[in-house]
Amino acid sequence: MAMEGGCFCRTIRYRIDADPRRVTHCHCLHCRQTSGAAFLTWVEFEATRFVIVSGTPGRYESRPLVTRQFCRDCGTQLTYRHAEEPDIIDVTACSLDRPEALAPEDHVWCDRMLPWIKTADGLPRYGRGRFDP
């Protein structure tokens, strides 16, 4: 499945020629602070299938080994990459043209979830990462 997306001002456009590997809501402090939102929904893809088709995103290291891309003009956060998982890229779900086509699978970092967030979606919830003890 091919998916397209980009930033709010349309300066940055990207294309992904792959099916999503997973869709997850992340409640960690870094996602909250970098987005200014209560949580972020990420869509994981094979990194080699993601290509920027127009514009040049900014990049910053939000913590050691983690690089995020964003639009320098409007500020839209676009991607997350961890150096220890070079074959994976996470894309912000709502930067996709059709985020409604996706179905989130779970919530991670729920031990950092804001107390005023109340979910009733029935999705699995993990205190930290999906694979943490």
N, C-alpha and C positions, 0 to 999 in steps of 0.2 A: 504494500500500500504506500503510495506517495503522499506525503503531508507537506504543507507549506505554512510559513508563518513569518513573523517579523515584529518589529517594534511598533509602538503607537503612532509615530510620525511617518512610518513607512520608509525611512532612510535605510534601515537594515531589513533585508529579506533573506530567508533561508529555505532550503528544501531538504527533505529527508526521504530517501527511497528505501524505506524499511517499515516493517510493522513495529509498533512499540513493544519493548520487552516487559515493562511494568509501569504502572501509574500509581504514585503514592503522595499522600499529604504529609509534609514534613513540618513539625512544630518546633524544630531546634532554634536556639537563640540566634544563630548566624543567619538562617533563612528569614526569621522575623525581622532582624535588624537591617539586613541588606535590601529587603523588599518594602519595609514599612507596613507589612501586613501581618495579620494574626498567624498565618501559616502560608506555605507555598505548596502548590501541587506541581510535582515534577513528572516528566515522561522520560523514561530511559530508552535510549537507542544505541545501536552499534555506532561507534564514533566515525568510522569510515564512511557511513552512509549519510552523514550530515554535511551539508555544504552551504556556505554563504553565497548567495547569488547576486546580491547588490549591497553596497555600503561596506564600511569597515568598522566592526564593533570595537569598543574599548575593552580592555582586559585589566583585571586587578586580582591580586592574591588576597583573598579574604581571610585566610589563615595558612599556615605552612602546608604545602602540597595541594592546595585548592585554588583553582583559577575560575573566575566568573567572567562572563562576557555581558556587555550591556551596550545600549545605544548612547553615544556621547551627546546626541542632540536632545532626546526626550527622556532619557534615563531608564528606559525599559530594561529590566534584567532579562537576559535571554538564556544563558547556559551555565552549567556547573560541571567542572571536570576535576577529578581527583587523580593526582599523579600515580597513585598506587593501583588505579584501574584505568589505564590508558586506552582501553578498547571501548569504554563506555562514555557517553555524553548524556547529561540530563538537560532537558529543555523545559522551560517554564510552560506549563500546560496552556495558560491563557495567552501566551504569545503565538500559539498556533491559530491559524485561520478558523479552524473548526474544533475547538476544545470540547464541544458538546458530543463529538463522536467518540470520546474516550470514556472509560469507566474506571474511576479510582479503585484500587484494590485494598488499601490499608492506610493506617496512620502510623508514622514513626516519630520518635522522640516525644512521646506523650507525657513523659515525666517533666517536660518543659512546657506543656500545653498551658496556655493562659487559663486561669480559673473560670473566666466568663465565657469560654468556648464550650458549648454543649453539643456534642454530636449524637445523632440518633440514626446514623446511616447503617449500623450493623456491621461495619467493616472491622477486621481485626485491628487491634491497637497494640503497639509495642512501646514499652517504656523508653527504650533507646532505639538502636537500629534493629532491623528485622532479624539479624543473626547474632545479636549480642545476648549473652546469658541473662 
